[in-house]
Amino acid sequence: MSALLEVSIVAAYMLVALAVGVVAYRVTDQTAEDYYLAGRGLGTGVLLFTTFATLLSAFTFFGGPNISYQLGPEWILVMGLMDGVLFGLLWYLLGYRQWLLGRAHGYVTLGEMLGDRFGSQTLRGLVAAVSIFWLFPYVMLQQVGAGTALEGLTNGAVPYWAGAGFITLFMIAYVVLAGMRGVAWTDTLQGVFMLGMVWVAFAWIAAALAADGGIAAAMPAEFRGLGGGAYSPQWMLSQAVGIAFGVTMFPQVNQRFFVGKSETVLKRSFALWPVLVVLLFVPAFLLGSWAQGLGLSLPEGGNILAVLLAEYTPGWFAALVVAGALAAMMSSSDSMLLSGASYFTRDLYRPFVNEDASEQHENVLGRVGVVAFASATFVASLFEPGTLVEIGETAFGGFAQLALPVAVALYWRGTTRSGMLAGVGGSQLFYLLTVFGPTVTLGGYPVIADAYWGWLPSVVGMGIGLVLTVGVSAVTTQATSEDTSVYFERVRAD
């Protein structure tokens, strides 16, 4: 009965989402800007919750509680506090500046914004290629997760390939139809639902524990005081910095910097972000730690939150939360598909294949790009290649390498095209070697290693990117096609 109920809830969610998509399609202009950015007209609530649902959904339900179950709730400090505050600051420092530039010049993608300032199709294409490289396996992992979940949900009645394929077809239909406006509206509903369900589950289980010996008894002694010392300070800071800066450059998140309706919307959104993140991660991570103290077993490849809910809540409620988690995974994937298609059409096809493509042609191509991108990731998901999984797991660090060169470009007039190419290319090369290459030492010191005195390679690579961007810019001159006025003389707030 539980499996049937979960499938019914997922189906109901899909029907509601499709209805939202139809409405969004009816009010969306047939232009690239409206399709990809919802006409730059999102208000505070929609902007905040579409970013929230796109970014945090699947990890909240599947990853976070499992980590807390195994190692304690110290990740509350990383994801709930440090990352919440760091990303809020980056939204202000980088996102607000991007919003100003996007409104002034009509930018749709990060590569377009950088390519215009530095007069470089190469830089524009490099940023797009790097972004798509790290995004591809991340979309694939969502399909792997959804296919696995549906297979388990139906006790094998729906095989993995069919589940992943069904989810892929739905995502294609929805994104092609709805665009950013529909995605944002659905994400808002999903974000509110996700936050509400986590808190209802937390209150429900807390009440059950309070009536059965008290909540304190459920927290293992070694986890009190936010964990049992499983993480070093360098590791935690590396994770917080790498994730926060990486999130800022994720295409589906970065494009949301362009879509706010006004300056007031932007300021309210990044001010409320840390509060929203804490409200989500504190209960989700504590539930995972409580499951450890209660002696519940984590099944191989399973999720401890589902086990805890099955133990302490009625079947219909557990089914609602699990089904909501599956739907949340889809809400992340649709945004990734839309952003990946925009990077392909705007930053690769337009500058390198057909510079004179019309708005209508690009609009059609964007939808074709969604189909092609989703189909390719689905095929890859059938093989579940280890290399792609590894890329997906390290994607945050890969995207983080873009952040500091972009920040330098946004705020320093002296940044040159050569500096940007060196900073973006050099940091990516270093990080790729740490992911795929062997450990290399020079004079006993690690040149390419898994960690540097406790610091993760993602943070070391960011430092290399910063040094290269600033250093090369300092010793090179700007090309005649570069235009600093794009960023510094023709931009103003409301």
N, C-alpha and C positions, 0 to 999 in steps of 0.2 A: 504493500500500500504506500509506503514511504517513497519508493522509487517512482511509482505512478504519480504521486502528488508532486514530487520534484519536477518530473518531466512536464506535468501540466502547468506548473508555475512558470517554468522556462518558456513554454509555448505561449502562455498568456503574456509574458514580458515581451516576447518577440512580436506578437500581434499589436501590443500597445506601441512598441517602438516603430513598427511599420506604419501605424496610423500617424504617429508624430512625423515620420518621414514624408508621408503624403502631404500633410499640411505644410511642412517646410518647403517641399518642392513647389507647391502652388504659390508661395510668396517669395521664392528665390529667383532673382534675375539670372538670365543666361549669360553671365559674365564670370570670368575667372575670379575676380575679387570677391564677388558675392558668394560664389560656390566655395571658395577656399576660406574666406574670412568673414562670412555672414555680413558683408557690407560694412565691416568695422563698427557694428552697432550694438554689441552686447553690453547689457547692464551689469551692475555689481554682482547680483545673486547668480546670474547665469555664468558670468565669467569665472567667478570664484568656484562654483561647483563643477563646471565642466573641466577646469584644471584639476580640481580635487579628484573627481571620478576617473579621469583619464590617467592620472599619475599613480594613485594610491590603491586602486581597487583590489586587484588580484593579490598583491603582496600582503595586504591587510588580512585577508581571509586565509591564504594558503601558506605564505612564507613566515610572516611575523610571529604568529602563535607557536609555530613549530620551533623557531629559533628560541623563543622564551621558554618553551618546554624543555629544551635540551641544555641551554646555557644561562638561563635566567633573563630577567626583564631589563638588562642594561641597555638593550637596543632602544628603550624608551628615550634614553639620553641622546642616542644617535639620530633616530628618525623623528621622535616626538619633540625634542627640545632643540638640539643643535641644528638639525636639518630644517626644521620648521622656521627657526629664526634666520638661518643662513639664506635659505631660498627666498624668504620674505625680503631680506636686504638686497639680494641679487635682482629680485623683481623690481625693486626700486632703482637700483644703480644701473642695471642693464636694460631691464624690461621697459621702464618708463622712457629711457632714451630711445629705445627702438620704436616705441609707440609714437613718439614725436616725429621721428624720421619717416616712419611708415605713413603717417598721416600727411606729412609734407610732400612726400615723393611717390606715394602709391606703392611702396614695396609690399610684396606678398611673402617672400622667403628671406632667410638670412643671407644666402648666397647672392641674391639679387641686391640686397642692401650693401654688401661688401664689394661686389663687383662694380657697382656704380661709383662708389667713392674712390676706388683705386684704379678704375678704368681697366679692369682685368677680367676677361672671360675665363682665363686659366684659374684665377682665384675663385671665381664664382663656381666653376665646374668642380674644383677640388673640394670645396666645402660641401657641395651637393653629393659628390661621390663618397666622401667620408661618411656623411650622414646616412646615406642609403645603405652603405656597407654595414654600419652598426645597427641600423633599424631592421634590416631584412631578417636576421635571425631572431630578433626580439618579437616581430610579428609571428614568425614561425613557432616560437615557444608558446605563444598564446593559443595557437591552433593545436599544438601538442597537448597542452593542458586541458583545453576544452574537449578534445577527442577522448582523452583518458578519462575525464570526469563523466562524460556521457556513457562511456563504456561501463564504468563502475556503477553509475546511476541506474542502469538498466540490467545490471548483472550479466553483461555480455550480449544482451539481445540486440543492442546497437553496437556493432564492432567499431574499433578505434577509427579505421579509415572512413567509415560512414559518418561517424560523429564529427570528425574533423572536417570532412567534406561538406556536411550540412551546415555547420557553423560558418564555413568559408563562403558558401553560396548566400547565406543570409547576410553576411557582412558586405559582400559585393553588391547585392541588391539594395541594401539600405544606404550605403555610402554613395553609390551611383545616383540614387534617387534624392537623398536628403542634403548632402553637402554639409558644410560646417554648421549651418543654422540648425538642421535637424539633429546632428551629432551633439551640439551644445545643449539643446533642449532636453534630449534624452539623458545626457550625462547629468544634467541638473536633477532630474527625477531620480536617477540612479544614485547620485551622491547623497541626496537627502535620505533615500531609502537605506543606503548602506550605513550611514551614520546612526540613523534611528535603530536599525536592527542590532548593531553592535551594542548600543547602550541598553536596549531592551534585554538582550541576552545577558549582558553584564549584571543588570539589576535582578533578573530572574535567578541566575545562578548564585549571586551574592545572597539573595533572600533564602535560597535553599541551604546554603552553607551556614548562614547565621542561625538557622533553625536546627542545624545538625553539628553543633560543636564549635561554631564560630569561624569567621573568615580567616583569622590569623593562622589557624591550624593548617589551612590549605597551602600556605606559602612555605616551601622548603626553607629550612634554617639558612642554608648556604646562599639562598637567593635574596634574603632580606638585606636591605641596604642597596637595592638595585643590582643584585647579581652576586656571583661567586668568584669574581676576579678572572673570568675567562678571557678578558680582553685587556691588552695593554693600552695606556693612554695614547701612544702613537697610532696604534691600530684604529682606535675609536675616532680619533681626530682625522686620520686619513680617510676613513669611511665617510664621515660626515662631510668633509670637504669635497671628496670625489663625487659623492652622490649629489650634493647640493649644486655643485658647478656643472655636473653632468646633466642633471635634470634641466638646468637652465638652457642647455643647448639641444636637448631632445627636440626633434622637429615638431612633434605634436604639442609640446609645451611652449617652445620658443615662438611658434606662430600665434599663440594666444596673447603674446605681448602686443600684437598688432591690432587686436579685435575689439578693444575697449571703446565704448562710446564716447568717453570724455576723460579728462584728467582726474576728475573726482572719482570716477569709476576705478581707475587704476590705483589711486591712493587708498581707497577703501579696501580694495581687493588684497593688496599686499600687506596692509595693516591687519586684516582679519585672518590671513593665511596661517600664521603660527598658532593662533587660537584653535582654528579648525583642525590642524594636524594633531595637536595635543589631545583634543577631544576624541579623536579617532584612535590614536595609537595607545594611549594609556589603558583603556579597557581591553582592547584586543590583545595586547602583550601580557597584561595581568592574567587574563583567562588562560593563556598558554602556560604560565608559571603555576597557576592553581592546579591545572591538570597533572603536573608533575607531582605536586604535594599530595594529591588525592590518589596517587598510585595508578593512574590510568595508563594504558599501554598505547604507544604510537605505532600503528600498523605500518609495515614497510611500504613506502611510497604513498602513505595516507596523510591525513590532516588531523591534527589533534583537536582542533576546534569542533570538527564534526563529531568526534568521539565524545567530547565533553558535553556537547548539546544533546546527543543521544542519551547520555546518562542522566541529565538533570532537567531536560525540557521535554514537552510532548513531541511526538513524531511530526506533527504538522508544523510546529515552530522550527524544529531542526531542519525540516525540508525547506521551509521558507528561506532560512539563512543560507543554506548550501546552494539553493537555486539562485539566490541573489548573488552569491559569490561567482557563480558561473556567468550570470548576466553581466556582472561587473567586469569580468575578463573580456567579454565582447565589447564593452564600452571603451576599453583601452585600445583594442585592436582596430576599431573603426576609425579612431582618430589617427592612429599610426598609418593606416592605409591612405587616408586623405592627405596627410602631410607628405608621405612618400611620393604620392602621385604629383603633388604640387612641386616638389623638388625636382622630379624628373622632367616635367613639362616646362617649368619656368627656368630652370638652371642648366639643364642638359639639352633638351630638345630645341628650345627656342634659340639659345645662343650658338649652338653647334650644328644644328640641322636646318632650321627654318626660322631665321631671324624676323621675317615679316609675317609670321603666323597671325591670323586674325583672332579676335576674342572668341568668336564662335568656334573656330577650328581648335583653339586651345582648350575651350570648354569641353568639346567632344573628346579631345585627346586625353584630358585629365581623367575622364570617366573610363576611357580605355586603359589608361595607366593603372587605375584602381583594380580593374579586372586582371590585368597582366601581373601586377605585383602580388595580389592575393593568390592567384593561381600558382605562381612560382613558389611562394612560401608554403602553399599546401603540398605541392609535390615534394619539396624538401622535408616537410613534416612527416611524410610517409616513411622516409628512410631514417629519421631521427639521427642525423649524422653527429658524431661527437664533436667535430670541429665547430659546427654551427652552434651547438649548445654552449660550447666554451666561449664563442664570440658573444652570444647573448648574455652570458653571465658576466662578461667583462665590458658590456656596452656602456655602462655608466662612466667608467674610466675613459673609454674611447671618446665619448661626447665631451667629457670634462676637458680634454686637451684643447678644444676649440675656445673655451671660455675666456682665458686670459688674453690671447691675441685679439679677440673681439673686444674685450674691455679696453685694451690699449688703443685700439683703433677708434673707439667711440669717444675717448677722452683726451687723446694726445694728437695734436696737429702734426707732430713730427713723424708719425708713423708712415712708413713707405710700403709700396707694393712688395719690394724685395723682403722687407722685414716680415710682412704678413705671410708670404709664401714660405719663408724659412721657419717662422714660428709654428704655423699650422702643419707643414710637412714634416719638420724635424721632430716635434713632439709626438705626432702620430707614428712616425717610424720607430722612435724609441719605445713607445707603448706597445706597438705590434710585436717588436722583438721580445719584450718581456712576456707577452702572452704566448707566442709561438716558438721563440728562440731558446737556445740553451743558456745556462748560467755562464757568464763570461767575467773573468777577473783580470785586473791589471795591477801588478804590484801588490797582490793580496786584497785589493779592494774591488767590490763588485761593480762592473760596468753594466752588465745586464743580469739582473737577479730577480728573485721573487719578492724580496723586501730589502730595504736599505735602513739598517739600524732601527728596525721596527716600523719604518714608514713604507707605505705601499707604493708601487711603481706609478700608480695613477697620479699621485701628488708630486712625485719626483718629475714625471713627464710634464706636468703643468709648469713646474719651475723652469724646466728646460725650454718650454715654449715661450715663457715670459722673457727669459734671457735672450733667446734668439730673436724674438720680435723687436725688443728694445735695442739690443746690440746691433743687429743688422740695419735697423732703421737709422741708428745714430751714425753709421759709417757709409750710408748710401743716400742718394738724393732722390727726390720724388720725380717720377716720369712726367712728361708734359701732359699725358692723358689723365693723370690723377687730379682730383678736384676736392680740395679740403673744404670749400664752401658748402658742399653738399651736407656736411655734418655740422659745420660751425657757424655758418652765416645766414642760412635760410631756414632756420628751425626756431620755432617759438611755441610757448605753451598757450593755453586758452587765455 
